[in-house]
Amino acid sequence: MIRLIAFVALSALTVSGLGHLNVTDASSRRPHLRVNRQPCRDYSEAVCVGRISPSTRLKQTYARLTATAFINYTLDDVTEELYQTVKDYSREPNCIQNTKVISILPGDLGKQTAYGITVYTAKIHPEAKVIEIRYDAKRTSSTPPSPQFRRHGHSLVRSSYANLPGNIKDFASSYFRTVDFENRFNISEFDVAYEKDVYYRIGFQDRSFKSFLSEEELIETDIRTPKQRNYITHPITYLQHSFASRAYSNLLISSILLKKDPTLVHNPELVAELRTMAKNILEEIRIHIDEVNWISPASKEKLKNIHTLDDFIFGPSEKFLNETMVDTALQFYQDYFRKMRPFMEDIMKSFGYLSVNECKPVYYDRVFRVADAAFRLYYRYDFGHYGDKAPYSLSFFANNAFNNNLENKLVFGYPYIFGYHRRHHTLGYLYGSIGRVIAHEIFHSYGVRRILTDGVKDVFDNRIYQSGISCVRNYYGSFAHPQFGAPNGTLKANEGDYNSTHQSPIRNIHAVVRGVFYGMAGFDCDAYLNERANPELERANLLNIPHPRSSIRMNAIFKQLPVFTKMFRSFPNRKVTLKAAVMSGLLTILLLSTAIAFGFNSELDFLDEGLAPWDTRDILYSGPDPCDDVSKFVCSKQSLSVKLQEEYQKRIDYIFKDYPLDDVTKELYDSLKDAEDETKNCNWNPVVQEGRGKAAYLGYLAAYGLGDILARIRVGVKVIEVRARDMTIPRQEHDTITTRFRDLPRDMRVFVSTFFGLLDFENRFDIDDFDVIYEKGINFDERAFKSLYSDGILPSSVSNNVTNSEKNESMIMTFQKSKFLGAYTNLLISSVLLKVDPKLVHDRDLVGDLRAITKNILSEIERHFEEITWISQESKDKLKNLHTIDDYIFGPSEKFLNQTMVDTALKFFQEFFRKSRPFSERNMKKLGVPLECKVPYYEAMFRMADQAFQLYYDYDFEHYKPMYDAFSFYDCNAYNALLEKKLVFGLPMIYGYRRHLPLGYLYGSVGLLIAHETFHSYGTSQINVNGVDDVFSSSIYQSSISCIKDYYGSFVDSKFGKPNGTRKANEGFADLHAGRTIVRLIKRGNLRHTWLSLPAVRKDLKDAFLGIASFDCESYRKEQEDDDYRKKSVEKIHPRSSIRMNAILKQMPEFTELYHCQPGDRNYRTEEICDAFPVHHPSVWFQK
């Protein structure tokens, strides 16, 4: 078992998270080691001293997150009693059980078995109406029990309760009454399946009771107090690490953490990755066993199959994500505890516990065992706290890992595995840290005192095996302490780690091998440092515990690995040098070869809260010439922006990989797959009706979000708003009238009544309770029936992708990329991701960073406009305030973190769809919608569902804008919704852009994107604010537009000719002005709001130019590889990626000067600068 590492206090921790760690093992030099420390003398010191290891940081991070959840937690009476009981309990005062006073009658054995104190086990299967009773032969010898422990094997006899033998009937009745304490069931309706050995032993009044202090049961149980284990005390800490309250603690902690972040309880993605690692390790063990030539084929097969993947338990199971069941179970446990509290002393005496105070913790666990059995019976829900054989419950939140050999399970507490994602660390580090822990626990099943499978006595008794055991004992006994002497090698032998980390015959893998070594040493750093700081602790560890003390543990492993000696060039006089005679062990796990077989080369190491610091010089000073083609220069390697987008998409695709489609989602998905172009031939022609029918029909259209008259209900203030759909940019303001519904003009009243009645389809409200605010001048005539999709009016959120779908794209990506169904997609994805990782829905830290970047960009734009001399002050003020920070939408809002409302809304949408489905064809005909417009019709239907949901739940996810289509928060896209003056950034587009990246790179990449969308409001066909005609019509502004058209029309493609500069001008305008804004910010030193030296400014500029060039790498590569894609890029509105970044940088003298480009170079600065807002007297000049 891995040593129980001190549980970090739940009080406030001052760690900063994972963001500043760099665990890369890609260096060709010795990574992670201080130059003044020698790995060959003490590798643990070299890794651990003067730094916080990534493994320690992960545990601290989990403790910090847990502490936040419990900061305001108040102990209830049950939790308080448990805490007061266990806080001073220690191993020394034993709870003694006098078995002579325990009744051995079958009628009492059933009750005692329910409490888990006999050699029998029983379990009720409520679905099958069966009670199962077995004999539990304890494993006490070097191998599992021989057949003489059983006379009749494991076969079961099944009988109805009425036909049971008397002793079995009394046993079953007593057990059932104890568990079904509320008498909800009739036992006569159950069958009983029992082993023949149970009948035989009960008949002979077997007196074998479990003493809770037997050696076998305590081999993996540490019942010292947190204070004895050097923990900082806290009630939850005591409970979690006391064997008396593990099941209760599992529920208590889960109940609290689920309300903060479900991934602190169970992360399916993490568990899947650890299962893959365990699978690789098991496979390597099997391969190695096959290669051993002195073991018989029969024994090989048994050794190879000691463990399967299902034996591994990585923290709480997925069942703990059901918050309702967790809370119900916790309440059930507490109620049962209170019910049994008055009878505690009598029951304990009947069990032979001689001291009530000393044995309370033992009794509490017995009580919770019965409570758990009763809960499983009543609710048919099993959290897996209790196995069939182990005396105590499993602890899923312990900062520990152990091999529960009685149940043949390997259990890894969640704090022990938290954060070990493949995307966060190199594989070398993963296999060296958590991989070694997994392998270590596996090898507990292969020795030292026993091999946990039948029929391998020939292996256990073999001279080679026994010599290996003797070698281990002598080896670990040889690590004498200068003050405390030599340890007991026999005591340490079982925990020797060498078999889990043996050498692999691999060449040219230094980088990964170093990562493995670093991970192995780093995992135990906190224990190592504790021993160094506390001589008494080191003495106790040397003399009393089975684990090798941490000050020598890793060195002991590395001395056994020739590859370590070779890699660090250790010599015979060094402390950590290969022993002359390497031990001959039975089994070795070729851990390094597994890591290499699944090798992972990364430019950056992904971490929980962002990315490790890095130096762009590693990329910028190699490859093609930036003065010739900056995109080729940067995109020859995989860019970070592409990685981030792929990383997010891979996570979503993985989570949805086996997602079972309900009928609604399946119908929508099938429709999307069949829609080659969702807007093709989609010219809607509403049927104009005469008289009062016009107003009613317009109300009908408005409920779907169609027509030129829009309406909205604000249920919180009891107001209905009505306004004309204004397609002009900028939007004109109109006077409004406010009145009660009953006082409305006739046509308006009919319109509002129809609209309201469709949304309030359950008739929950009285429309007379609402006021109506409507714009003056609304006319209910033919003009109001204008077809929304005629004249090429398309949604403003159309994706930048050339095609709507790609081959082999995932189901969920099809939804993400759809031009429609945005609201349903937002809810569907959020509902699933919230159960895995809420930060994949809304990351407050990420949004905070992006808002800070946006504020800086807006401030720079304001500052620049203030410096312009040719614009009037009135127009300056309007241009400066065109956007505020609240106009920016970075992925789903915080409202999407409300799991209950997301799930409720998704279910509401689906039920609304099912109710509307039978009338779809009729409704489409009434709306004038052709059948090929099915998907846009679904979007209209969901808009009605969303408005009804807002009415009934007073909760607005803000999917919909005044235009017809919804914002799509999970599309890998960004756009400026000009009609609404909102700038929308899909989460995949911004994922990962945290302040752990260099600020220059951040501003050059995602900062450029933000600035680009902002400048769409400043040109080219309009400026999106009223009252600045003097600017728009000025010769300076109009000349710049002509300049941009000519400039972007000049980039001739060698295959497909000259692009249309007029068509490219709008995107080119945004590109050029966004780039200049970012460069000005850097030159002013305003990224950090502090003065920077010239070299620092140059460094930021280089990082920014790298960010600018890398942001479009994916499209750049597609154009190089796909001529059809390239041709379409020449024709579409965006400048083609082959020239897009070059076009920006050619307009910036700073780029030419920074990279010393010469006349004639492709990216040498242009003579004419296309600038719509030039400053003739700038306040800051770039200095050479």
Number of C-alpha atoms within 10 A of each C-alpha: 25 20 19 17 22 18 24 23 18 23 16 12 15 9 11 13 18 22 18 15 21 20 23 26 28 21 13 9 12 18 16 19 20 16 9 7 14 19 24 23 17 17 23 28 22 22 25 23 16 10 14 16 23 24 26 20 19 22 22 24 23 21 22 21 19 21 20 17 18 16 11 8 11 9 12 9 11 14 19 13 11 20 22 13 19 25 19 13 21 17 12 8 9 13 20 15 21 14 17 10 12 18 15 19 15 22 19 17 24 29 22 27 24 26 25 25 19 22 21 24 21 22 20 21 14 15 8 9 14 20 22 19 26 22 21 18 15 16 15 13 12 15 19 18 16 12 10 8 12 17 10 14 13 13 12 17 14 16 15 16 20 14 12 18 11 14 18 22 19 18 22 27 19 20 27 24 17 21 25 19 13 10 11 9 15 10 20 13 11 19 21 24 22 23 18 19 20 23 19 15 15 18 14 9 13 14 15 13 18 17 17 18 15 10 11 17 19 13 15 14 16 14 19 19 21 25 15 13 16 14 16 16 17 17 17 20 22 27 27 26 26 28 23 26 27 24 27 27 24 26 25 20 21 27 24 19 22 21 12 18 21 22 20 23 27 25 22 18 17 19 23 14 14 22 18 13 22 21 16 19 24 22 16 19 24 18 14 16 22 16 11 13 9 12 18 13 13 10 17 19 15 15 24 18 12 17 18 14 14 10 16 22 20 25 27 27 16 14 14 23 21 14 18 10 18 23 18 15 24 21 14 16 24 19 14 19 17 13 11 13 13 10 10 16 16 10 14 18 16 16 20 16 23 15 15 16 12 18 20 21 22 21 20 21 23 23 22 25 24 23 26 26 23 23 21 20 20 15 12 12 15 16 19 17 19 20 16 15 22 18 24 25 21 24 27 30 25 24 24 23 29 23 24 23 18 18 13 20 21 23 24 28 20 26 25 28 24 24 24 26 20 18 17 24 26 28 30 33 30 24 30 27 25 23 26 25 24 27 23 24 24 26 24 23 22 19 19 22 16 18 22 23 19 15 16 22 15 12 19 20 12 13 11 15 19 16 16 16 23 16 18 25 21 17 18 25 20 14 19 14 14 7 8 14 14 15 25 21 21 18 19 23 24 21 24 26 26 25 22 25 25 20 20 17 8 12 6 7 15 19 18 27 28 26 29 27 25 30 29 28 26 27 27 23 26 20 20 23 16 17 19 15 11 10 13 12 17 21 17 13 18 26 18 13 15 21 22 27 24 24 24 18 21 25 22 23 22 25 21 24 21 17 19 22 21 12 12 16 12 20 14 12 9 15 17 27 24 22 16 9 7 12 17 15 17 21 18 20 27 20 26 24 18 19 26 15 9 12 14 15 13 15 16 20 21 26 24 17 21 22 23 21 16 14 11 15 11 9 15 17 11 12 13 16 19 25 22 16 19 26 26 20 21 25 23 16 13 15 20 19 23 17 17 18 18 15 17 19 19 14 15 19 17 15 17 18 13 8 12 9 12 9 11 15 16 13 11 17 18 12 15 24 16 11 18 12 18 20 19 10 12 20 18 19 18 21 14 16 15 11 11 13 15 21 27 22 25 28 28 24 25 26 27 27 27 27 24 21 22 24 25 22 22 17 16 11 9 14 20 22 17 23 19 18 17 16 13 10 17 18 16 10 9 11 8 14 11 15 13 15 20 14 13 18 9 12 17 21 18 20 25 27 18 20 27 26 17 18 22 17 10 10 11 9 15 10 20 13 11 19 21 26 20 22 15 13 11 14 13 21 14 12 11 19 22 14 18 21 17 13 8 10 11 15 18 17 21 18 19 15 13 12 12 18 18 12 5 7 10 17 18 20 19 19 26 24 25 23 27 27 26 26 24 26 25 26 24 19 22 27 24 19 20 22 19 23 20 21 18 19 24 22 21 12 14 20 21 13 14 23 18 14 21 21 14 20 25 22 15 19 23 17 12 19 21 17 16 17 14 15 18 13 13 10 18 21 15 14 24 18 13 19 18 13 12 9 16 20 19 23 27 26 17 13 14 22 21 15 18 10 18 22 18 16 24 22 14 16 24 19 14 18 17 13 11 14 14 10 10 17 15 11 15 18 14 15 20 16 20 16 13 15 19 21 23 19 21 22 22 23 22 24 27 22 25 27 25 23 22 21 22 15 14 13 17 17 19 14 19 18 14 16 20 22 25 26 29 32 29 25 26 22 21 27 22 22 20 19 18 14 20 20 22 23 26 21 26 23 25 25 26 25 25 21 20 19 19 22 20 26 25 24 34 29 26 23 26 28 22 26 26 24 24 26 23 26 25 21 18 21 13 15 21 22 20 16 14 19 12 12 20 18 11 13 12 16 20 15 15 20 23 14 20 26 21 17 20 25 18 14 20 14 15 7 9 14 12 15 21 20 21 17 17 23 26 22 21 28 26 22 25 27 25 26 25 19 22 27 25 20 21 24 23 19 18 17 21 12 10 8 13 17 9 14 9 14 19 19 20 25 26 21 24 26 26 26 26 30 28 28 24 21 25 17 18 22 18 15 20 12 11 10 13 10 16 23 16 15 21 23 16 15 19 17 26 25 23 25 17 22 26 22 23 23 25 20 23 19 16 20 22 21 15 13 13 12 19 13 11 10 14 18 25 23 24 17 9 10 17 24 19 24 18 18 15 10 10 10 9 9 10 13 9 8
